Amino acid sequence: MQRWRGFDAAPGGWGRSVVTIGVFDGVHSGHQQTIGHAVKRARDLGLPAVVVTFDPHPSEVVRPGSHPAVLTPPLRKAELIEGLGVDVLCVQPFTLEFSKLSADRFVHDMLVEHLHTALVVVGENFRFGHKAAGDVELLSKLGRTFGFAVESAPLVTGDGTVFSSTYVRACVDAGDVEAAAAVLGRPHRLEGVVVRGDQRGRQLGFPTANLFTAKYAAVPADGVYACWLVRGNERLPAAVSIGTNPTFSGQDRRVEAYVLDFSGDLYGERLALDFVSHLRPTLKFDGIESLIAAIEDDVLRTRAVLGVPAP
C-alpha cells in the first residue's frame, strides 16, 4: 500500500481511481464495509482504491479543545486499512485553511484535479466542505458535472444502534469493552510505552508494566480488565488495572498490566493492550491482604476469560 501525505502527493501521470473519504477512527465494522465496497468496485473497474483520511481530527481544528479520544493512532489505522486491500492511503493534513474550502473546491481540487476520481464511495451520512455544507446529494451533482460516479454505503447497525466512532468511544469510556469490540470487529486496543512506576506491584508479588499512553488515547474507564498484551508477534495474557490506586491514595491515573506467567524486563518497550472483558470496578481495600486476595481473583478470572490454564 502506498502512503501519501496530502492529495497533492499524487504522482505525475496518476490515472483514474476509486476513492473513499472519512476520518475512519477505529476502522469499525461500518468503516470496513464502506472501504471494502470501494476496494471491490476498484477491482471491478481495474483501478486503484484510494482511502483519504485526515490528520489531525477535524474537530480539533474547527473547534479547538474538542479533540475526541483517539481509537486508532495513525500507524494502527494505516495497518487496519491496508489489511482491507487498499492500494493508497492518503492522509490529508486538516488545517484551518483546508477547513475553509467550499464544497465545490473540495471536490475539484482533491477528487478531480489530483486523484482523477472515477468513482467515490462514501457513507450515506458523509459531509464535506466548509461548515460541512456538502452532502451525498451535492457530491452526486458535482460528480455529474466533473465526470465521476458516486455510490453511498448504508450505515451499519446492530440491535438498533448505528455503528459509529462516537458510539465506540462512549462504550470505551464506560468500560464496556465487550460492546466496543462488537462494533469494531476486534478488541479495542490501547498502545503505549512501558515506564517506571512506584514498583508497588512487585512488592505485592504482582509486578506490573506501567503503560504511558498518548495524549488523546481512548483509555477505558477505571477498573480491572482481562486483556491480551501484544508484544511484537507475541500475545500474552494480562490482568490490567486502570485508575489512581485508591488503596494507596494515589493521585495519577495509570494503566498497569500484570502479565501472567511472565518474567522479564519490559521497560522502554512499546506495547499494546487488547481489551477483552471488564472484570470489576476499581475498589479501595482496607489493607494489603484484601488487595492481594482481590488481585489473585482477578488473575483467576483473567485466565478463565482468555482460556489460559495455570502453569
RONUKE-452371 format. One record per residue (C-alpha): x negated, y, z; residue number from 1. Coordinates in Angstrom, 1 decimal. Example, Ala and Ser with C-alpha at 12.3 -4.5 7.8 and 13.67 -1.06 7.14 Angstrom:
! RONUKE-452371
<X:-12.3 Y:-4.5 Z:7.8 i:1>
<X:-13.7 Y:-1.1 Z:7.1 i:2>
! end
This chain:
! RONUKE-452371
<X:0.0 Y:0.0 Z:0.0 i:1>
<X:-1.3 Y:3.4 Z:-0.9 i:2>
<X:-1.1 Y:6.2 Z:1.7 i:3>
<X:-0.8 Y:9.8 Z:0.7 i:4>
<X:-0.9 Y:12.9 Z:2.8 i:5>
<X:1.8 Y:15.1 Z:1.2 i:6>
<X:3.6 Y:14.7 Z:-2.1 i:7>
<X:1.1 Y:16.8 Z:-3.9 i:8>
<X:-1.4 Y:14.0 Z:-3.3 i:9>
<X:0.3 Y:12.0 Z:-6.1 i:10>
<X:-2.5 Y:11.2 Z:-8.6 i:11>
<X:-2.6 Y:12.7 Z:-12.1 i:12>
<X:-0.7 Y:10.6 Z:-14.6 i:13>
<X:1.6 Y:9.3 Z:-11.9 i:14>
<X:4.6 Y:7.7 Z:-13.7 i:15>
<X:8.1 Y:7.3 Z:-12.6 i:16>
<X:9.0 Y:5.8 Z:-9.2 i:17>
<X:11.8 Y:4.8 Z:-6.9 i:18>
<X:11.8 Y:6.9 Z:-3.7 i:19>
<X:13.5 Y:6.7 Z:-0.3 i:20>
<X:13.2 Y:9.5 Z:2.2 i:21>
<X:13.6 Y:9.7 Z:6.0 i:22>
<X:11.8 Y:10.1 Z:9.3 i:23>
<X:12.2 Y:6.4 Z:9.9 i:24>
<X:11.1 Y:6.5 Z:13.5 i:25>
<X:11.4 Y:3.0 Z:14.9 i:26>
<X:11.9 Y:1.4 Z:11.4 i:27>
<X:15.0 Y:-0.2 Z:12.8 i:28>
<X:17.4 Y:-2.5 Z:11.1 i:29>
<X:19.2 Y:0.3 Z:9.3 i:30>
<X:15.9 Y:1.7 Z:8.0 i:31>
<X:14.8 Y:-1.7 Z:6.9 i:32>
<X:18.0 Y:-2.1 Z:4.9 i:33>
<X:17.5 Y:1.2 Z:3.2 i:34>
<X:13.8 Y:0.7 Z:2.5 i:35>
<X:14.5 Y:-2.9 Z:1.4 i:36>
<X:17.1 Y:-1.8 Z:-1.1 i:37>
<X:14.7 Y:0.8 Z:-2.5 i:38>
<X:12.0 Y:-1.9 Z:-2.9 i:39>
<X:14.4 Y:-4.3 Z:-4.6 i:40>
<X:15.6 Y:-1.6 Z:-7.0 i:41>
<X:12.0 Y:-0.7 Z:-7.7 i:42>
<X:11.2 Y:-4.3 Z:-8.6 i:43>
<X:14.3 Y:-4.4 Z:-10.8 i:44>
<X:13.1 Y:-1.4 Z:-12.7 i:45>
<X:9.5 Y:-2.3 Z:-12.8 i:46>
<X:8.5 Y:0.9 Z:-10.9 i:47>
<X:6.6 Y:1.5 Z:-7.7 i:48>
<X:8.5 Y:2.0 Z:-4.4 i:49>
<X:7.6 Y:5.2 Z:-2.5 i:50>
<X:8.6 Y:6.0 Z:1.0 i:51>
<X:8.5 Y:9.6 Z:2.0 i:52>
<X:8.4 Y:10.4 Z:5.7 i:53>
<X:7.4 Y:13.4 Z:7.8 i:54>
<X:4.9 Y:14.4 Z:10.4 i:55>
<X:5.4 Y:15.9 Z:13.0 i:56>
<X:9.0 Y:15.2 Z:13.7 i:57>
<X:11.1 Y:17.9 Z:12.0 i:58>
<X:12.9 Y:18.6 Z:15.3 i:59>
<X:9.7 Y:19.9 Z:16.9 i:60>
<X:9.2 Y:22.4 Z:14.0 i:61>
<X:12.7 Y:23.6 Z:13.7 i:62>
<X:13.4 Y:23.7 Z:17.5 i:63>
<X:10.0 Y:23.8 Z:19.3 i:64>
<X:10.1 Y:21.9 Z:22.6 i:65>
<X:12.7 Y:19.4 Z:21.3 i:66>
<X:10.4 Y:16.7 Z:20.1 i:67>
<X:12.2 Y:13.4 Z:20.7 i:68>
<X:10.5 Y:10.3 Z:22.2 i:69>
<X:8.5 Y:8.5 Z:19.5 i:70>
<X:9.5 Y:4.9 Z:19.0 i:71>
<X:6.7 Y:4.1 Z:16.4 i:72>
<X:3.5 Y:6.2 Z:16.3 i:73>
<X:2.2 Y:6.9 Z:12.8 i:74>
<X:-0.1 Y:3.8 Z:12.4 i:75>
<X:2.6 Y:1.4 Z:13.7 i:76>
<X:5.2 Y:3.0 Z:11.4 i:77>
<X:2.9 Y:2.6 Z:8.4 i:78>
<X:2.3 Y:-1.1 Z:9.3 i:79>
<X:6.0 Y:-1.8 Z:9.5 i:80>
<X:6.8 Y:0.0 Z:6.3 i:81>
<X:4.0 Y:-1.8 Z:4.5 i:82>
<X:5.5 Y:-5.1 Z:5.7 i:83>
<X:8.7 Y:-4.3 Z:3.7 i:84>
<X:6.8 Y:-4.4 Z:0.4 i:85>
<X:6.5 Y:-0.7 Z:-0.2 i:86>
<X:3.8 Y:0.5 Z:-2.7 i:87>
<X:3.2 Y:4.0 Z:-1.5 i:88>
<X:3.7 Y:5.7 Z:1.9 i:89>
<X:3.8 Y:9.5 Z:1.5 i:90>
<X:3.5 Y:11.3 Z:4.8 i:91>
<X:4.7 Y:14.9 Z:4.2 i:92>
<X:3.4 Y:17.5 Z:6.7 i:93>
<X:6.5 Y:19.1 Z:8.1 i:94>
<X:5.6 Y:22.7 Z:8.5 i:95>
<X:7.7 Y:25.8 Z:9.1 i:96>
<X:7.1 Y:26.8 Z:5.5 i:97>
<X:8.3 Y:23.3 Z:4.3 i:98>
<X:11.4 Y:23.5 Z:6.5 i:99>
<X:12.4 Y:26.7 Z:4.7 i:100>
<X:12.5 Y:25.1 Z:1.3 i:101>
<X:16.0 Y:25.3 Z:-0.2 i:102>
<X:17.7 Y:22.0 Z:-1.1 i:103>
<X:17.1 Y:22.7 Z:-4.8 i:104>
<X:13.4 Y:23.5 Z:-4.3 i:105>
<X:13.0 Y:20.4 Z:-2.1 i:106>
<X:14.3 Y:18.2 Z:-4.9 i:107>
<X:12.4 Y:20.0 Z:-7.7 i:108>
<X:9.0 Y:20.3 Z:-6.0 i:109>
<X:8.8 Y:16.9 Z:-4.4 i:110>
<X:11.1 Y:14.5 Z:-6.3 i:111>
<X:10.9 Y:15.9 Z:-9.8 i:112>
<X:7.5 Y:17.7 Z:-10.2 i:113>
<X:5.3 Y:15.4 Z:-8.2 i:114>
<X:6.9 Y:12.0 Z:-7.6 i:115>
<X:8.7 Y:11.8 Z:-11.0 i:116>
<X:11.6 Y:10.1 Z:-9.5 i:117>
<X:13.8 Y:7.8 Z:-11.5 i:118>
<X:16.0 Y:6.7 Z:-8.5 i:119>
<X:16.4 Y:7.9 Z:-5.0 i:120>
<X:17.8 Y:5.6 Z:-2.3 i:121>
<X:18.9 Y:7.3 Z:1.0 i:122>
<X:21.2 Y:6.6 Z:3.9 i:123>
<X:24.8 Y:7.9 Z:3.5 i:124>
<X:24.2 Y:10.5 Z:6.2 i:125>
<X:21.0 Y:11.9 Z:4.6 i:126>
<X:20.5 Y:15.6 Z:4.8 i:127>
<X:17.7 Y:17.8 Z:3.3 i:128>
<X:16.6 Y:21.3 Z:2.6 i:129>
<X:16.7 Y:24.5 Z:4.7 i:130>
<X:19.1 Y:24.1 Z:7.6 i:131>
<X:19.9 Y:20.6 Z:6.3 i:132>
<X:22.1 Y:22.2 Z:3.7 i:133>
<X:21.8 Y:19.3 Z:1.2 i:134>
<X:23.7 Y:16.0 Z:1.4 i:135>
<X:24.1 Y:12.9 Z:-0.8 i:136>
<X:26.7 Y:14.6 Z:-2.9 i:137>
<X:24.4 Y:17.6 Z:-3.7 i:138>
<X:21.5 Y:15.2 Z:-4.2 i:139>
<X:23.5 Y:13.3 Z:-6.8 i:140>
<X:24.5 Y:16.5 Z:-8.5 i:141>
<X:20.8 Y:17.6 Z:-8.7 i:142>
<X:19.9 Y:14.2 Z:-9.9 i:143>
<X:22.2 Y:14.6 Z:-12.9 i:144>
<X:20.5 Y:17.9 Z:-13.6 i:145>
<X:17.0 Y:16.6 Z:-13.3 i:146>
<X:17.4 Y:13.1 Z:-14.7 i:147>
<X:17.3 Y:10.8 Z:-11.7 i:148>
<X:19.9 Y:8.5 Z:-10.2 i:149>
<X:21.0 Y:8.4 Z:-6.5 i:150>
<X:22.1 Y:5.4 Z:-4.5 i:151>
<X:23.2 Y:5.7 Z:-0.9 i:152>
<X:22.8 Y:2.8 Z:1.5 i:153>
<X:25.7 Y:2.3 Z:4.1 i:154>
<X:24.9 Y:2.8 Z:7.7 i:155>
<X:24.2 Y:-0.5 Z:9.6 i:156>
<X:26.4 Y:-1.1 Z:12.7 i:157>
<X:26.7 Y:-3.7 Z:15.4 i:158>
<X:29.6 Y:-4.0 Z:17.9 i:159>
<X:30.9 Y:-0.7 Z:16.6 i:160>
<X:27.6 Y:1.1 Z:17.3 i:161>
<X:25.8 Y:2.9 Z:14.4 i:162>
<X:22.2 Y:1.9 Z:14.4 i:163>
<X:20.1 Y:5.0 Z:14.7 i:164>
<X:16.8 Y:6.1 Z:16.2 i:165>
<X:18.7 Y:8.2 Z:18.7 i:166>
<X:20.6 Y:5.2 Z:19.9 i:167>
<X:17.4 Y:3.1 Z:20.3 i:168>
<X:15.8 Y:6.0 Z:22.3 i:169>
<X:18.8 Y:6.0 Z:24.6 i:170>
<X:18.5 Y:2.3 Z:25.1 i:171>
<X:14.8 Y:2.5 Z:25.9 i:172>
<X:15.3 Y:5.5 Z:28.2 i:173>
<X:17.9 Y:3.5 Z:30.1 i:174>
<X:15.6 Y:0.5 Z:30.4 i:175>
<X:17.9 Y:-1.6 Z:28.2 i:176>
<X:15.1 Y:-3.1 Z:26.1 i:177>
<X:17.3 Y:-6.0 Z:25.0 i:178>
<X:19.7 Y:-3.7 Z:23.3 i:179>
<X:16.9 Y:-1.7 Z:21.7 i:180>
<X:15.4 Y:-5.0 Z:20.4 i:181>
<X:18.8 Y:-5.9 Z:18.9 i:182>
<X:18.7 Y:-2.7 Z:16.8 i:183>
<X:15.0 Y:-2.7 Z:16.0 i:184>
<X:15.0 Y:-6.4 Z:15.0 i:185>
<X:12.0 Y:-6.9 Z:17.3 i:186>
<X:10.9 Y:-5.9 Z:20.8 i:187>
<X:10.3 Y:-2.2 Z:21.5 i:188>
<X:6.5 Y:-1.7 Z:21.5 i:189>
<X:4.5 Y:0.8 Z:23.7 i:190>
<X:0.9 Y:1.4 Z:22.8 i:191>
<X:-1.9 Y:2.9 Z:24.9 i:192>
<X:-5.5 Y:2.8 Z:26.2 i:193>
<X:-6.3 Y:1.0 Z:29.4 i:194>
<X:-7.7 Y:3.4 Z:32.0 i:195>
<X:-8.8 Y:3.0 Z:35.6 i:196>
<X:-6.0 Y:3.3 Z:38.3 i:197>
<X:-6.1 Y:3.0 Z:42.0 i:198>
<X:-7.3 Y:-0.6 Z:41.9 i:199>
<X:-4.4 Y:-1.4 Z:44.4 i:200>
<X:-3.1 Y:-4.3 Z:42.3 i:201>
<X:-6.5 Y:-6.0 Z:42.6 i:202>
<X:-6.4 Y:-5.7 Z:46.3 i:203>
<X:-3.0 Y:-7.3 Z:46.4 i:204>
<X:-4.1 Y:-10.2 Z:44.2 i:205>
<X:-2.4 Y:-8.9 Z:41.1 i:206>
<X:-4.9 Y:-6.8 Z:39.1 i:207>
<X:-3.1 Y:-4.6 Z:36.6 i:208>
<X:-4.1 Y:-2.9 Z:33.3 i:209>
<X:-3.1 Y:0.8 Z:33.6 i:210>
<X:-1.9 Y:1.9 Z:30.2 i:211>
<X:-2.4 Y:5.6 Z:29.2 i:212>
<X:0.2 Y:6.4 Z:26.6 i:213>
<X:0.6 Y:9.2 Z:24.0 i:214>
<X:2.4 Y:12.4 Z:24.9 i:215>
<X:5.7 Y:11.7 Z:23.3 i:216>
<X:5.7 Y:7.9 Z:23.6 i:217>
<X:9.1 Y:6.3 Z:24.3 i:218>
<X:8.4 Y:4.8 Z:27.7 i:219>
<X:11.2 Y:2.7 Z:29.1 i:220>
<X:13.0 Y:3.6 Z:32.4 i:221>
<X:11.3 Y:2.9 Z:35.7 i:222>
<X:11.5 Y:-0.8 Z:36.5 i:223>
<X:9.8 Y:-4.2 Z:36.1 i:224>
<X:9.8 Y:-5.9 Z:32.7 i:225>
<X:8.8 Y:-9.2 Z:31.1 i:226>
<X:6.5 Y:-8.3 Z:28.2 i:227>
<X:4.0 Y:-9.6 Z:25.7 i:228>
<X:0.7 Y:-7.8 Z:25.8 i:229>
<X:-0.7 Y:-7.5 Z:22.3 i:230>
<X:-4.5 Y:-7.6 Z:22.2 i:231>
<X:-5.7 Y:-7.8 Z:18.6 i:232>
<X:-4.3 Y:-11.1 Z:17.4 i:233>
<X:-3.6 Y:-12.3 Z:20.9 i:234>
<X:-0.2 Y:-12.2 Z:22.6 i:235>
<X:-0.5 Y:-12.6 Z:26.4 i:236>
<X:2.4 Y:-12.8 Z:28.9 i:237>
<X:2.6 Y:-9.8 Z:31.3 i:238>
<X:4.8 Y:-8.6 Z:34.1 i:239>
<X:4.9 Y:-4.8 Z:33.6 i:240>
<X:5.8 Y:-2.2 Z:36.2 i:241>
<X:6.8 Y:1.4 Z:35.3 i:242>
<X:7.2 Y:4.0 Z:37.9 i:243>
<X:5.5 Y:6.1 Z:40.6 i:244>
<X:4.8 Y:3.1 Z:43.0 i:245>
<X:7.1 Y:4.4 Z:45.8 i:246>
<X:5.9 Y:1.8 Z:48.3 i:247>
<X:2.6 Y:3.7 Z:48.4 i:248>
<X:4.2 Y:7.2 Z:48.0 i:249>
<X:2.8 Y:7.5 Z:44.5 i:250>
<X:3.3 Y:10.7 Z:42.5 i:251>
<X:2.2 Y:9.9 Z:39.0 i:252>
<X:4.4 Y:7.8 Z:36.7 i:253>
<X:2.4 Y:4.8 Z:35.4 i:254>
<X:2.7 Y:1.8 Z:33.2 i:255>
<X:0.9 Y:-1.1 Z:34.8 i:256>
<X:0.7 Y:-4.6 Z:33.3 i:257>
<X:-0.2 Y:-7.7 Z:35.2 i:258>
<X:-1.4 Y:-10.2 Z:32.6 i:259>
<X:-0.6 Y:-13.7 Z:33.6 i:260>
<X:-3.3 Y:-16.3 Z:33.7 i:261>
<X:-5.9 Y:-13.8 Z:32.5 i:262>
<X:-9.3 Y:-12.9 Z:33.9 i:263>
<X:-11.5 Y:-10.3 Z:32.3 i:264>
<X:-12.0 Y:-6.6 Z:31.8 i:265>
<X:-9.6 Y:-4.6 Z:29.6 i:266>
<X:-10.8 Y:-1.1 Z:30.4 i:267>
<X:-11.1 Y:1.1 Z:27.4 i:268>
<X:-9.2 Y:-1.2 Z:25.1 i:269>
<X:-6.2 Y:-0.1 Z:23.0 i:270>
<X:-3.4 Y:-2.5 Z:23.7 i:271>
<X:0.4 Y:-2.7 Z:23.1 i:272>
<X:3.3 Y:-4.0 Z:25.2 i:273>
<X:6.3 Y:-5.6 Z:23.5 i:274>
<X:9.2 Y:-5.3 Z:26.0 i:275>
<X:11.3 Y:-8.4 Z:26.1 i:276>
<X:13.5 Y:-8.1 Z:29.2 i:277>
<X:14.3 Y:-5.8 Z:32.1 i:278>
<X:13.8 Y:-7.8 Z:35.4 i:279>
<X:14.7 Y:-5.3 Z:38.1 i:280>
<X:14.6 Y:-1.7 Z:39.1 i:281>
<X:11.7 Y:0.0 Z:40.8 i:282>
<X:12.0 Y:-0.5 Z:44.6 i:283>
<X:10.4 Y:0.8 Z:47.7 i:284>
<X:9.3 Y:-2.0 Z:50.0 i:285>
<X:8.9 Y:-1.9 Z:53.8 i:286>
<X:5.5 Y:-3.5 Z:53.7 i:287>
<X:2.8 Y:-5.3 Z:51.8 i:288>
<X:4.2 Y:-8.8 Z:52.4 i:289>
<X:7.6 Y:-8.0 Z:50.9 i:290>
<X:5.9 Y:-6.2 Z:48.0 i:291>
<X:3.7 Y:-9.3 Z:47.3 i:292>
<X:6.8 Y:-11.6 Z:47.5 i:293>
<X:8.6 Y:-9.4 Z:45.0 i:294>
<X:5.6 Y:-9.5 Z:42.6 i:295>
<X:5.4 Y:-13.2 Z:42.9 i:296>
<X:9.1 Y:-13.4 Z:42.0 i:297>
<X:8.5 Y:-11.0 Z:39.1 i:298>
<X:5.8 Y:-13.4 Z:37.8 i:299>
<X:8.1 Y:-16.4 Z:38.0 i:300>
<X:10.9 Y:-14.6 Z:36.2 i:301>
<X:8.4 Y:-13.4 Z:33.5 i:302>
<X:7.3 Y:-17.0 Z:32.9 i:303>
<X:11.0 Y:-18.1 Z:32.6 i:304>
<X:11.9 Y:-15.3 Z:30.2 i:305>
<X:8.9 Y:-15.8 Z:28.0 i:306>
<X:8.8 Y:-19.6 Z:28.3 i:307>
<X:5.3 Y:-19.6 Z:29.7 i:308>
<X:4.6 Y:-22.5 Z:32.1 i:309>
<X:2.4 Y:-22.2 Z:35.2 i:310>
<X:-1.2 Y:-23.2 Z:34.5 i:311>
! end
